[in-house]
Structures are given as C-alpha cells and as structure tokens.
Amino acid sequence: MRSVQVGAAVAAVGVVGALAGGASAGTEQVTNAAHVTPLAAEARTAPDAAAPPEPAAHPGPAHPEPAAHPEPAASPRAADPAPRAPEAVPPAPEPAPQAPPKDEVGRWIDEAVAVLEEHGVPSDKLNREAIRTIIMHESGGDPDVVNSWDSNALAGTPSKGLMQTIEPTFESFALPGHGDILDPVDNIVAATRYAIERYGSLSNVPGVLGVSSGGSYQGY
C-alpha cells in the first residue's frame, strides 16, 4: 500500500514537472514571440533599404510656366468714353428790332400831340424833339416845378409845370378839358400852342435853335 502511494506521488511530481516544464517552455515561446513579432512588423512596414526612394510626386509639370503678371488697372480717364464733338447748333435768330421803351416824358408828349392834332394843329409843326428839349431845360421833366426866383415870380406870376408857363399864358392857350397847369399833358398843350403862335414853329424857339446849333439854351 505504501509503495503504491509512493508511486502515485512520484507520478504526480512528474506530471507537475512536466506541467512546469511545459509552462516554462510556453512562457519562453510567448516571450520570444513578443520579441519577434515587432521585428516582423517592422520588417513588413519599414521601407526596403536597398530600393531607391521613389521621387516625390509634383502637382504640376516638371517646368511650371511663369506666373502671369496681372494686367495693369486701366486709369479712370482711360475708361471714360472719348468725348463726343459738340453738335453744331444753329445760331439763334436775332430778335426783331424793337422801339425803345418810352419814358414818362415821352408818353406825356405823345398824349399832348394827339390832343393838339385833334384840335387842328398841323403835324409838321409838332416837333417832339423840340418839345422834349424845352421840357428838359425848363423843368428837368418834373411836372410839379414852380419857379419862385425869376422876374415872373417877382411879378406874382411864377412859371409852373413841365414847360414853365405862367398862369395868364396858360389860361390863354389851354384847350377845353385841359385846364390844370400842373398836369403834364395840359401844360404841354398850352405851352406848345403858345410857342407856335409866337415863333411860327417849335423848331424856331430860341432855346431849341441854340441847342441844335451847338450853343446854349435860353428861355422862350
């Protein structure tokens, strides 16, 4: 019985040793595999040292074309269209000559001449420029002028109005409906009739003759 036990023990020890040896061998194989595997992986992944390196791929041609220079920006004036020649414009027609506007004195003279013609005074005796000459030298065109310094004024009959007539002369040559000595038209009517009666025409009034011959004016 004891020998059987001893034999069983020896068998067990052998099994254990075999197991231990197997384990040791397995361990060594695992260890060796751990060291070998990286090398195999490196061998697979590492480039072949003997093979020449492949040239790097270039994205473009071997001799790239020179970069195009940007076109210079056009100047603002160059971009503007060429100016068009102005179209020929026909000259504006010249306005028709018009009579100069009559001043107030001229209007009074025209009205007085119309009244005189209505009362039979010949037109050739009604020189408008002669009437104006007398008016401008006697009163300066002011129908309200009253002379207070000459001999007529000292005698109590001062000269009045555009053509500076005294009251007695004005009343003698005034026409019906034109009896206001300070009214410009009435004054011209009476004074013109007086000048024609005394000198034959307005052109013969001494002051008019003097101015027209380049001399000085004198009262009538």
C-alpha positions as CSV (number, residue, x, y, z in Angstrom):
1,M,0.0,0.0,0.0
2,R,2.8,2.4,0.9
3,S,4.6,1.6,-2.4
4,V,1.5,2.5,-4.3
5,Q,1.3,5.8,-2.6
6,V,5.0,6.5,-3.3
7,G,4.5,5.6,-6.9
8,A,1.5,7.8,-7.1
9,A,3.4,10.7,-5.6
10,V,6.3,10.2,-8.0
11,A,3.9,10.2,-10.8
12,A,2.3,13.3,-9.6
13,V,5.7,15.0,-9.2
14,G,6.5,14.1,-12.8
15,V,3.2,15.4,-14.0
16,V,3.8,18.6,-12.1
17,G,7.3,18.9,-13.5
18,A,6.1,18.2,-17.0
19,L,3.4,20.8,-16.5
20,A,6.1,23.2,-15.1
21,G,8.4,22.5,-17.9
22,G,5.6,23.0,-20.4
23,A,4.7,26.2,-18.8
24,S,8.2,27.3,-18.9
25,A,8.6,26.4,-22.5
26,G,5.3,28.1,-23.3
27,T,6.5,31.2,-21.4
28,E,9.7,31.3,-23.3
29,Q,7.8,30.9,-26.6
30,V,5.5,33.7,-25.7
31,T,8.4,35.8,-24.7
32,N,10.2,35.0,-27.8
33,A,7.1,35.7,-29.9
34,A,6.7,39.1,-28.2
35,H,10.2,40.0,-29.3
36,V,9.9,38.5,-32.7
37,T,6.6,40.0,-33.7
38,P,7.6,43.6,-33.5
39,L,10.6,42.8,-35.7
40,A,8.4,41.1,-38.2
41,A,6.0,44.0,-38.2
42,E,8.9,46.4,-38.6
43,A,10.2,44.2,-41.4
44,R,6.9,44.5,-43.1
45,T,6.4,48.2,-42.6
46,A,9.9,49.5,-42.9
47,P,10.9,50.6,-46.5
48,D,13.3,48.4,-48.4
49,A,16.7,50.0,-47.7
50,A,18.1,48.6,-50.9
51,A,15.3,50.1,-53.1
52,P,15.9,53.7,-54.3
53,P,13.4,56.1,-52.9
54,E,10.6,57.0,-55.3
55,P,10.6,60.6,-56.5
56,A,8.0,62.8,-54.8
57,A,5.1,63.4,-57.0
58,H,4.8,67.0,-58.3
59,P,1.4,68.5,-58.6
60,G,2.4,70.4,-61.7
61,P,4.5,70.0,-64.8
62,A,8.3,69.5,-64.4
63,H,8.8,73.0,-65.7
64,P,6.0,75.2,-64.4
65,E,5.0,78.1,-66.7
66,P,5.9,81.5,-65.3
67,A,3.1,83.1,-63.3
68,A,1.1,85.5,-65.4
69,H,1.5,89.1,-64.4
70,P,-1.7,90.9,-63.6
71,E,-2.8,93.4,-66.2
72,P,-2.4,97.0,-65.1
73,A,-5.6,98.5,-64.0
74,A,-6.9,101.0,-66.5
75,S,-6.8,104.6,-65.4
76,P,-10.2,106.2,-64.7
77,R,-9.7,108.6,-67.6
78,A,-8.8,105.8,-70.0
79,A,-12.0,104.0,-69.1
80,D,-14.1,107.1,-69.9
81,P,-15.5,107.2,-73.4
82,A,-14.0,109.5,-75.8
83,P,-15.7,112.9,-75.7
84,R,-18.1,113.5,-78.5
85,A,-17.7,116.5,-80.6
86,P,-20.5,119.0,-79.8
87,E,-23.2,119.1,-82.3
88,A,-23.5,122.1,-84.4
89,V,-26.2,124.4,-83.0
90,P,-27.7,126.8,-85.5
91,P,-27.4,130.4,-84.3
92,A,-30.4,131.8,-82.6
93,P,-32.3,134.2,-84.9
94,E,-31.7,137.8,-84.0
95,P,-34.7,139.4,-82.3
96,A,-36.5,141.8,-84.4
97,P,-35.6,145.4,-83.6
98,Q,-38.0,146.9,-81.2
99,A,-38.7,150.5,-80.4
100,P,-37.1,151.6,-77.2
101,P,-39.5,151.9,-74.3
102,K,-40.8,155.4,-74.0
103,D,-40.1,157.2,-70.8
104,E,-42.7,159.1,-68.9
105,V,-41.9,162.4,-70.6
106,G,-42.2,160.8,-74.0
107,R,-45.6,159.4,-73.1
108,W,-46.8,162.8,-72.0
109,I,-45.5,164.3,-75.2
110,D,-47.4,161.7,-77.3
111,E,-50.6,162.3,-75.5
112,A,-50.3,166.1,-75.8
113,V,-49.5,165.8,-79.6
114,A,-52.6,163.7,-80.1
115,V,-54.8,166.3,-78.3
116,L,-53.2,169.1,-80.4
117,E,-53.8,167.2,-83.7
118,E,-57.4,166.6,-82.7
119,H,-57.8,170.4,-82.4
120,G,-56.4,171.1,-85.8
121,V,-52.7,171.8,-85.1
122,P,-50.7,170.6,-88.2
123,S,-48.4,167.6,-87.5
124,D,-45.4,169.2,-89.2
125,K,-45.4,171.9,-86.5
126,L,-45.4,169.4,-83.7
127,N,-41.7,168.5,-83.4
128,R,-41.5,166.1,-80.5
129,E,-37.7,166.5,-80.0
130,A,-38.1,170.3,-79.8
131,I,-40.8,169.8,-77.1
132,R,-38.5,167.5,-75.2
133,T,-35.6,170.0,-75.4
134,I,-37.8,172.7,-73.9
135,I,-39.1,170.4,-71.1
136,M,-35.7,169.1,-70.0
137,H,-34.2,172.6,-69.9
138,E,-37.1,174.3,-68.3
139,S,-38.2,171.7,-65.6
140,G,-35.9,168.7,-65.9
141,G,-39.1,166.6,-66.5
142,D,-40.7,167.4,-63.2
143,P,-44.4,168.5,-63.8
144,D,-44.6,170.0,-60.2
145,V,-41.8,172.5,-60.5
146,V,-42.7,176.1,-59.6
147,N,-40.2,178.9,-60.2
148,S,-40.0,181.2,-57.3
149,W,-37.0,183.3,-58.1
150,D,-37.2,184.8,-61.7
151,S,-38.8,188.0,-62.8
152,N,-42.2,186.4,-63.3
153,A,-42.2,185.1,-59.7
154,L,-41.3,188.6,-58.5
155,A,-44.2,189.9,-60.6
156,G,-46.5,187.5,-58.8
157,T,-47.0,185.1,-61.7
158,P,-44.4,182.3,-61.2
159,S,-43.7,179.9,-64.1
160,K,-45.1,176.4,-63.4
161,G,-45.1,172.9,-64.8
162,L,-43.2,170.9,-67.4
163,M,-42.7,173.8,-69.9
164,Q,-42.8,176.6,-67.2
165,T,-45.7,178.7,-68.3
166,I,-47.2,181.5,-66.3
167,E,-50.8,181.4,-65.3
168,P,-52.0,184.1,-67.8
169,T,-50.3,182.5,-70.7
170,F,-51.5,179.0,-69.8
171,E,-55.1,180.2,-69.5
172,S,-54.9,181.9,-72.9
173,F,-53.7,178.8,-74.7
174,A,-55.2,175.9,-72.8
175,L,-57.8,173.8,-74.6
176,P,-61.2,172.8,-73.1
177,G,-60.8,169.9,-70.7
178,H,-57.1,170.6,-70.2
179,G,-57.1,173.5,-67.7
180,D,-54.7,172.2,-65.0
181,I,-51.4,174.0,-65.3
182,L,-49.6,171.3,-63.2
183,D,-51.0,168.4,-65.3
184,P,-48.1,167.4,-67.6
185,V,-50.3,166.9,-70.7
186,D,-52.3,170.1,-70.2
187,N,-49.1,172.1,-69.6
188,I,-47.5,170.8,-72.9
189,V,-50.7,171.5,-74.9
190,A,-50.9,175.2,-73.7
191,A,-47.1,175.9,-73.9
192,T,-46.9,174.3,-77.4
193,R,-49.7,176.4,-78.8
194,Y,-48.1,179.5,-77.3
195,A,-44.7,178.7,-78.9
196,I,-46.2,178.0,-82.3
197,E,-48.2,181.3,-82.1
198,R,-45.2,183.3,-81.1
199,Y,-42.3,181.7,-83.1
200,G,-44.2,180.0,-86.0
201,S,-43.0,176.6,-85.0
202,L,-41.3,174.8,-82.2
203,S,-38.1,174.5,-84.2
204,N,-37.8,178.3,-84.1
205,V,-37.9,178.7,-80.3
206,P,-34.7,180.5,-79.4
207,G,-33.6,177.7,-76.9
208,V,-34.2,175.0,-79.4
209,L,-32.2,176.8,-82.1
210,G,-29.4,177.4,-79.7
211,V,-29.1,173.7,-78.6
212,S,-29.5,172.4,-82.2
213,S,-26.6,174.7,-83.4
214,G,-24.4,173.6,-80.5
215,G,-25.0,176.6,-78.4
216,S,-26.7,177.2,-75.1
217,Y,-30.4,177.1,-74.2
218,Q,-32.3,180.2,-73.5
219,G,-35.9,180.6,-72.2
220,Y,-38.8,181.4,-74.5
